[in-house]
Amino acid sequence: GVPLDRLCLEQDQIEKFVNNHREHLHPQGHATFFPFKVEENFFVAYVFWNDARWLEVDVFRLSDGYVWGAVYRPRFVLPQLAL
């Protein structure tokens, strides 16, 4: 029941999190997801460690209809909402 806008991070918040909290990214090369919005479009930044142990980032539109498998237990980073 929470509007999607309230679950989005600012792009600078995503960058700061990745730079300052790498220990919270998925350790086994699977994704950590960060939702964000540009104008009226919703996206997810897909951050992961590649085989060379470098961070990679892909961006997907939430409207693309792609379904990520739960078998890899992706992590989501969301803003803390006030109750």
Buried (B, 14 or more C-beta within 10 A) or exposed (E): EEEEEEBBBEBEBBBEBBEEEEEEBBEEEBBBBBBBBEEEEBBBBBBBBEEEEEEEEEEBEBEEEEEEEEEEEBBEBEEEEEE
